[in-house]
Amino acid sequence: MPGPTTEGESIEPQSLKKLSIKSLKRALDLFSPVHGQFPPPDAEAKKIRLSHKMKVAFGGVEPVSHPPRQPEQTGTSSALALPGPEGSKSTQKGVTENAIVVGPTLQPKGLNSIGTSGKSTTIIPANVSSYERNFSTSALMERIPSRWPRPEWHAPWKNYRVIQGHLGWVRSVAFDPSNEWFCTGSADRTIKIWDVATGVLKLTLTGHIEQVRGLAVSNRHTYMFSAGDDKQVKCWDLEQNKVIRSYHGHLSGVYCLALHPTLDVLLTGGRDSVCRVWDIRTKMQIFALTGHESTVCSVFTRPMDPQVVTGSHDTTIKFWDLRYGKTMTTLTHHKKSVRAMTLHPKENAFASASADNTKKFSLPKGEFCHNMLSQQKTIINAMAVNEDGVMVTGGDNGSLWFWDWKSGHSFQQTETIVQPGSLESEAGIYAACYDQTGSRLVTCEADKTIKMWKEDENATPETHPVNFKPPKEIRRF
């Protein structure tokens, strides 16, 4: 035992890293005496495993007693058969060298009989030892077909109209419930209303002093709502074409906006990391949904709980209880900002897009379904889905990808074309929205244009086949 240290002796300071390495080395010395080597295979465990596989694969085959051996025949025989189990190479007496003697084999009750599990039974010679059969394990492994749903065939989409008129980036879009017009908000601080059928400009609304980041049209009133970087949320009366209400309370720019489908309630999310709930008529703020740590950049609502779902730059998605203004659930599956979300019009499910992946979740519990099978590898600003199950995502680099909702397969990957005179870096898509029928798509882009897309009528499954391979590994996060 060393004595107590005197004042003259210096004690070596032990850093946390050194202590961790020492502890790790001690654990390795205790529990892993032979480094870099795998433990020897357990013969008994392998035998049990293979016998279980054989029981699963060949459980329906019943061994039958051997038929009586036929007496030896003399003369020539043209019968062709396999050698018997004894493996003797000599032929029987009186038989020519070309003849092969038939060995005892299994005679099952029915050659075409099907087992109870629906699989055809296999004939195994009863007199072959189990050790000889165990050498080929690949033959015993049951091949499980892919349970991943096969994508439905969708016609590819094509650009059929380019609308010009804005003087800045086009940041937002919303369709009229009657499907006769749609509105777009831009960085030129204006809101323009366009005719769906012809693409002609019908009206220009001014009032914002910064770019317009969010738009929504009410299906219960003659109101349109807009939100912008100027911290303002405005209610426009479309009969008078002027602002009748403003909602004050945001401390910074307002990035997203949504209308409740059944209540007279407006939801806005902004750079102050708060989602605010407004009473449309009284202009009162009902709730300030706090909990996000960064900008709230996407929001959607639904009639049932969770009635409000928000996505944020803090990489989380939150479900909110609208009765109490509290968080119900927080989803932390994404690793990057959740800039876009879309609710399926028929199913109880939604999808969220981030720079790392596009994910699908079920509602109301928010259970993770699966990732989309490809990665767009860009910042995704916009996404939308129609009733036919065609989901579209638009990226910062101008990539526009179309997906099959059910399987997550990307059946079309296209690039938007910038207008003449624009920089190639202006090929960015900021907003996307389907019309009420789901047959037309509108994208808002950084080259100051609005592009309209539709399905190619001449495409068939023969001209554009589905090139789909089910995933080998299904990630559960």
C-alpha positions in Angstrom: 0.0 0.0 0.0 1.5 3.3 -1.0 1.6 5.9 1.7 -0.3 9.2 1.5 1.1 11.6 -1.0 3.2 14.5 0.3 2.9 18.0 -0.8 6.0 17.7 -3.0 4.5 14.9 -5.2 2.4 16.1 -8.2 -0.8 14.2 -9.1 -1.4 13.8 -12.8 -4.7 15.4 -13.7 -7.1 12.8 -15.2 -9.3 14.2 -18.0 -12.7 12.8 -18.7 -11.5 11.4 -22.0 -8.6 9.5 -20.4 -11.0 8.0 -17.7 -13.5 7.0 -20.4 -10.7 5.2 -22.4 -9.5 3.4 -19.3 -13.0 2.3 -18.4 -13.6 1.1 -21.9 -10.3 -0.8 -22.0 -11.1 -2.4 -18.6 -14.6 -3.5 -19.9 -13.0 -5.0 -23.0 -10.4 -6.9 -21.0 -13.2 -8.3 -18.8 -15.8 -9.3 -21.3 -13.9 -9.8 -24.5 -10.7 -11.8 -23.8 -10.1 -12.7 -27.5 -10.1 -9.5 -29.6 -10.9 -9.5 -33.2 -12.3 -13.0 -33.3 -15.9 -14.2 -33.5 -17.1 -16.9 -31.0 -17.0 -20.4 -32.4 -20.3 -21.6 -34.1 -22.6 -23.5 -31.9 -23.3 -26.8 -33.6 -26.3 -27.6 -31.4 -28.0 -24.3 -32.2 -27.4 -24.7 -35.9 -28.9 -28.2 -35.8 -32.0 -26.8 -34.0 -32.4 -23.9 -36.4 -32.1 -26.2 -39.5 -34.6 -28.7 -38.1 -37.1 -25.9 -37.5 -36.6 -24.7 -41.0 -37.2 -28.2 -42.4 -40.3 -28.6 -40.3 -41.7 -25.3 -41.6 -40.9 -26.1 -45.2 -41.7 -29.8 -45.3 -44.1 -30.3 -42.5 -46.8 -31.5 -44.9 -44.8 -34.4 -46.3 -45.6 -37.7 -44.6 -43.0 -40.5 -44.9 -44.4 -43.7 -46.4 -43.2 -47.3 -45.8 -41.0 -48.7 -48.6 -42.7 -50.8 -51.3 -41.6 -54.4 -51.5 -38.5 -54.9 -53.7 -39.3 -56.4 -57.1 -37.6 -59.7 -57.9 -34.5 -59.5 -60.0 -35.2 -59.7 -63.7 -33.1 -61.1 -66.5 -32.7 -59.8 -69.9 -32.6 -56.2 -71.2 -34.5 -53.4 -69.6 -35.1 -50.0 -71.0 -36.1 -48.4 -67.7 -34.2 -45.3 -66.6 -34.0 -44.6 -62.9 -31.7 -43.3 -60.2 -29.3 -45.6 -58.3 -30.5 -47.0 -55.0 -29.5 -45.8 -51.6 -26.7 -48.3 -51.3 -24.9 -46.4 -54.0 -23.5 -49.6 -55.6 -22.1 -48.9 -59.0 -22.4 -52.5 -60.2 -25.5 -53.5 -62.2 -27.7 -56.3 -61.2 -27.2 -59.8 -62.7 -28.5 -60.4 -66.1 -29.1 -56.7 -66.9 -27.2 -55.0 -69.6 -24.8 -52.1 -68.8 -27.2 -49.5 -70.3 -29.9 -50.3 -67.8 -30.1 -48.5 -64.5 -31.8 -50.0 -61.5 -34.6 -48.1 -59.8 -34.0 -47.4 -56.1 -36.7 -47.1 -53.5 -38.4 -43.7 -53.6 -41.2 -42.1 -51.7 -44.7 -42.5 -53.2 -46.8 -39.7 -51.8 -50.5 -39.9 -51.5 -51.0 -37.3 -54.2 -48.3 -35.8 -56.4 -50.3 -32.6 -56.9 -51.6 -32.3 -53.4 -51.4 -28.9 -51.8 -50.7 -28.4 -48.1 -53.0 -26.6 -45.7 -50.8 -23.5 -45.9 -51.4 -23.3 -49.7 -47.9 -24.4 -50.7 -47.1 -27.4 -52.8 -45.5 -30.3 -50.9 -42.0 -31.4 -51.8 -40.9 -35.1 -52.1 -37.8 -36.0 -50.1 -36.2 -39.5 -50.2 -36.9 -41.0 -46.7 -33.7 -42.9 -46.5 -31.4 -39.9 -47.0 -29.9 -38.8 -43.7 -30.8 -35.4 -42.3 -27.1 -34.4 -42.1 -26.8 -34.8 -45.9 -29.8 -32.5 -46.4 -28.5 -29.9 -44.0 -25.6 -28.9 -46.3 -27.8 -26.8 -48.5 -29.5 -24.3 -46.3 -30.4 -21.9 -49.1 -32.9 -24.5 -50.5 -34.6 -24.6 -47.1 -35.0 -20.8 -46.7 -38.6 -19.8 -47.4 -38.6 -17.0 -50.0 -40.9 -14.3 -48.7 -42.4 -12.1 -51.4 -42.0 -8.3 -51.0 -44.9 -6.9 -49.0 -44.2 -3.4 -50.3 -47.3 -2.2 -52.2 -46.7 -2.0 -55.9 -47.3 1.6 -57.3 -50.3 2.4 -59.4 -49.6 3.6 -62.9 -49.9 7.4 -63.3 -49.5 9.3 -66.5 -46.5 11.7 -66.6 -47.2 15.4 -66.1 -46.2 18.0 -68.6 -46.0 21.8 -68.6 -48.7 23.3 -70.8 -48.8 27.0 -69.8 -46.3 29.6 -68.4 -47.9 32.8 -66.9 -45.9 36.0 -66.6 -46.9 39.1 -64.8 -45.2 39.3 -61.4 -42.1 41.4 -60.9 -40.6 39.3 -58.1 -40.4 35.8 -56.8 -43.8 34.1 -56.7 -44.1 32.8 -53.1 -47.7 31.5 -52.6 -50.7 30.2 -54.4 -54.3 29.3 -53.5 -57.3 28.1 -55.5 -60.9 29.4 -55.4 -63.4 26.8 -54.1 -65.4 27.3 -57.4 -62.3 26.4 -59.3 -62.7 29.4 -61.6 -59.6 31.4 -60.5 -56.5 31.2 -58.4 -54.5 33.8 -56.6 -50.7 34.2 -56.2 -48.6 36.2 -53.9 -45.2 37.6 -54.8 -42.1 39.3 -53.6 -43.3 42.4 -55.6 -45.8 42.9 -52.7 -48.9 42.3 -54.8 -51.5 39.6 -55.0 -52.7 38.7 -58.5 -55.9 36.8 -59.4 -55.8 34.6 -62.6 -58.3 32.8 -64.6 -57.8 29.0 -64.4 -59.1 28.2 -67.9 -57.2 30.9 -69.9 -54.4 32.1 -67.5 -55.5 35.7 -68.0 -54.9 38.2 -65.2 -58.2 39.3 -63.7 -57.2 41.5 -60.8 -54.2 42.9 -58.9 -54.4 43.6 -55.2 -51.9 45.9 -53.4 -51.6 46.5 -49.6 -48.7 44.6 -48.3 -45.3 46.3 -47.9 -43.2 43.2 -48.0 -43.4 39.9 -49.9 -46.6 37.8 -49.6 -45.7 34.4 -48.1 -49.1 32.8 -47.5 -52.6 32.8 -49.1 -55.9 31.1 -48.4 -59.4 31.4 -49.8 -62.4 30.6 -47.6 -65.0 28.2 -48.8 -67.5 29.5 -46.3 -67.2 33.3 -46.9 -66.3 35.6 -49.7 -62.9 36.2 -48.0 -59.3 35.8 -49.0 -56.5 35.9 -46.4 -52.9 36.8 -46.9 -49.8 36.9 -44.8 -46.4 38.5 -45.5 -43.0 39.3 -44.3 -44.3 42.7 -43.1 -45.8 40.9 -40.0 -49.3 41.6 -41.3 -52.2 39.2 -41.8 -55.0 40.6 -43.9 -58.6 39.6 -44.7 -59.7 40.7 -48.1 -63.4 41.0 -49.1 -63.6 39.7 -52.6 -66.9 41.5 -53.3 -65.3 44.9 -52.6 -61.7 43.9 -53.5 -60.3 45.6 -50.4 -58.9 44.8 -47.0 -61.6 44.7 -44.3 -59.6 43.3 -41.4 -56.0 43.1 -40.2 -54.7 40.7 -37.5 -51.9 42.2 -35.4 -49.7 40.2 -33.1 -46.8 38.6 -34.9 -43.4 39.9 -33.9 -41.7 39.0 -37.2 -42.5 37.8 -40.7 -45.5 35.5 -41.2 -44.5 32.5 -43.3 -47.6 30.2 -43.5 -51.3 30.5 -43.2 -54.2 28.0 -43.0 -58.0 28.2 -42.6 -59.9 25.8 -40.4 -62.4 23.8 -42.5 -65.4 24.0 -40.1 -64.7 26.9 -37.7 -64.3 30.6 -38.3 -60.6 30.3 -37.2 -57.4 31.4 -39.0 -54.0 30.0 -38.2 -50.7 31.7 -39.0 -47.1 30.7 -38.3 -44.1 32.9 -38.5 -40.5 33.6 -37.7 -41.3 34.4 -34.1 -41.7 30.5 -33.7 -45.3 30.9 -32.7 -48.5 29.6 -34.4 -51.3 32.1 -33.7 -55.0 31.2 -33.7 -57.3 34.1 -34.7 -61.0 34.6 -34.6 -61.8 35.7 -38.1 -64.7 38.1 -37.2 -63.5 39.7 -34.0 -59.8 39.8 -35.0 -59.0 38.5 -31.5 -56.0 36.2 -30.9 -57.5 33.1 -29.3 -54.3 31.2 -28.7 -50.6 31.6 -29.2 -49.4 28.0 -29.7 -45.8 28.2 -28.3 -43.4 25.3 -28.2 -41.4 25.4 -31.3 -37.8 26.6 -31.0 -37.5 28.1 -34.5 -39.6 29.5 -37.4 -43.0 27.9 -38.0 -42.9 27.5 -41.8 -45.7 25.1 -42.5 -49.2 24.5 -41.0 -52.4 22.7 -42.0 -55.7 22.1 -40.2 -58.3 19.4 -40.2 -61.8 19.1 -38.7 -60.9 16.4 -36.1 -58.1 16.1 -33.5 -55.3 16.9 -34.1 -57.0 20.0 -35.6 -53.7 21.8 -36.1 -50.4 20.4 -37.3 -47.3 22.6 -37.6 -43.8 22.0 -39.0 -40.8 24.1 -38.1 -37.2 24.9 -38.8 -36.4 23.1 -35.5 -37.0 19.9 -37.4 -40.1 18.9 -35.4 -43.7 18.5 -36.2 -46.2 19.3 -33.5 -49.9 18.3 -33.1 -52.0 20.8 -31.2 -55.1 20.5 -29.1 -57.2 23.5 -30.2 -59.5 23.4 -27.2 -56.7 24.1 -24.7 -53.9 25.5 -26.9 -51.5 22.7 -25.8 -49.2 20.4 -27.6 -50.6 16.8 -28.1 -47.6 15.1 -29.8 -44.2 16.1 -31.1 -42.7 14.1 -34.0 -38.9 14.2 -34.2 -38.3 12.0 -37.2 -36.8 14.7 -39.5 -33.2 15.8 -39.2 -33.7 19.1 -41.2 -36.2 21.9 -41.4 -39.8 20.8 -42.2 -40.6 23.4 -44.8 -43.6 21.7 -46.4 -46.5 19.4 -45.3 -49.6 18.2 -47.1 -52.7 16.5 -45.9 -54.2 13.7 -48.1 -57.7 14.7 -49.2 -59.2 11.3 -48.5 -57.0 9.3 -46.2 -56.1 10.0 -42.6 -52.5 10.6 -43.4 -50.2 13.4 -44.2 -46.7 13.8 -45.7 -43.9 16.1 -44.6 -40.9 17.2 -46.6 -37.4 18.0 -45.5 -34.0 18.2 -47.0 -33.2 14.8 -45.6 -36.3 12.8 -46.6 -40.0 12.9 -47.4 -42.0 11.0 -44.8 -45.5 9.8 -44.5 -47.4 9.7 -41.2 -50.8 8.4 -40.2 -53.4 10.3 -38.3 -54.6 10.9 -35.6 -51.7 9.4 -33.7 -48.9 10.5 -36.0 -47.5 7.0 -36.4 -44.6 6.9 -38.9 -45.6 4.9 -42.1 -42.5 5.0 -44.3 -40.0 7.2 -46.1 -40.5 7.9 -49.8 -38.2 5.5 -51.7 -36.0 8.2 -53.3 -34.3 11.3 -51.9 -34.7 14.6 -53.8 -31.5 15.9 -52.1 -32.5 19.5 -52.1 -34.5 21.9 -49.9 -38.1 21.2 -50.5 -40.3 24.3 -50.3 -43.6 23.0 -51.6 -45.6 19.8 -51.8 -49.2 18.9 -52.7 -51.3 15.7 -53.2 -54.5 15.1 -55.1 -57.3 12.5 -54.7 -55.7 10.2 -57.3 -52.7 9.7 -55.0 -50.2 11.8 -57.1 -48.0 13.8 -54.8 -45.7 16.5 -56.0 -42.7 18.1 -54.3 -40.8 21.2 -55.6 -37.3 21.9 -54.6 -34.9 24.9 -54.4 -32.9 23.7 -57.4 -36.0 23.6 -59.7 -36.6 19.9 -59.4 -40.2 18.8 -59.6 -40.8 15.2 -58.5 -44.0 13.3 -58.8 -44.7 10.4 -56.4 -47.2 7.6 -56.0 -48.7 8.2 -52.6 -49.4 4.5 -51.7 -46.0 3.1 -52.4 -43.7 6.1 -52.1 -42.3 5.5 -55.6 -41.1 8.5 -57.6 -42.6 7.9 -61.1 -41.4 11.2 -62.7 -38.5 13.4 -62.0 -38.5 16.6 -64.0 -36.7 20.0 -64.0 -38.4 23.3 -64.4 -37.0 25.5 -67.2 -36.1 29.1 -66.3 -37.5 31.8 -68.5 -35.2 33.5 -71.1 -33.2 36.3 -69.4 -33.3 34.6 -66.0 -30.3 33.1 -64.2 -30.0 29.3 -63.9 -30.0 29.8 -60.1 -33.5 31.2 -60.3 -34.9 27.7 -61.1 -36.5 27.4 -57.7 -40.1 26.3 -56.8 -41.6 28.0 -53.8 -45.3 26.9 -53.9 -47.4 24.3 -55.5 -51.1 23.6 -55.4 -53.6 21.4 -57.2 -56.9 22.8 -58.4 -60.2 21.4 -56.9 -60.4 18.5 -59.3 -56.8 17.5 -58.9 -56.2 17.5 -62.7 -54.2 20.8 -62.9 -51.1 21.8 -61.0 -49.8 25.3 -60.4 -46.2 25.9 -59.4 -44.8 29.3 -58.3 -41.2 29.9 -59.1 -38.2 32.1 -58.6 -38.0 33.2 -62.2 -41.1 35.3 -61.5 -43.4 32.9 -63.5 -46.3 30.7 -62.7 -46.4 27.3 -64.5 -49.4 25.1 -65.0 -49.1 21.4 -65.4 -51.4 18.6 -66.5 -51.2 14.9 -67.3 -50.1 13.7 -70.7 -53.2 12.4 -72.4 -51.2 10.3 -74.9 -49.2 8.4 -72.3 -50.1 4.7 -71.7 -48.6 2.0 -69.4 -46.9 0.6 -72.5 -45.2 3.9 -73.5 -44.3 4.9 -69.9 -44.0 1.6 -67.9 -43.5 1.7 -64.1 -39.8 1.1 -63.3 -40.2 -0.1 -59.7 -38.0 -2.1 -57.5 -39.2 -2.8 -53.9 -36.8 -1.7 -51.2 -34.6 -4.3 -49.7 -34.5 -2.6 -46.3 -37.4 -0.8 -44.8 -36.3 2.0 -42.4 -38.5 2.4 -39.4 -37.5 5.9 -38.5 
